[in-house]
Amino acid sequence: MSFNPDRKPHPEKLQKGQTTIRLSNIRSSLKDAVEIITIQNNTNVQPVVLQFGYKDVSTTSSLPSLEFLQDVSLEQLVEVKANVTNIAAEKTQYTRYGYALLKQKVILVDHTTSFILVL
């Protein structure tokens, strides 16, 4: 923790954007099996750009399999061809704010694997 007011805006901006960072020149200690990291005046906070493997499905001749979905990044739109083997009945769930949501489970299967999709 740094009490220097000049150091505060940069980490707060990274936190709000949920940016992955790399810290250097820090002091750390272990207390009750919890690591405590101390940011000092000379600590460098650098955002890290993570490289995700990306395969453009529009350039491939065929659609990817369900097994391919393990390698895609979060919130990436993909198009796959699979069979629906089971559709569960709709269930109504209420949020803590009182809104009603409809939830339905579907099992998707192709020649490589299967998984449950919640709609």
PyMOL commands that set and color helices and strands:
alter all, ss='L'
color gray80, all
select helices_A, chain A and resi 5-7+9-16+66-71
alter helices_A, ss='H'
color red, helices_A
select strands_A, chain A and resi 21-24+27-31+34-38+44-47+83-87+91-94+100-103+105-109+114-118
alter strands_A, ss='S'
color yellow, strands_A
deselect
rebuild
show_as cartoon
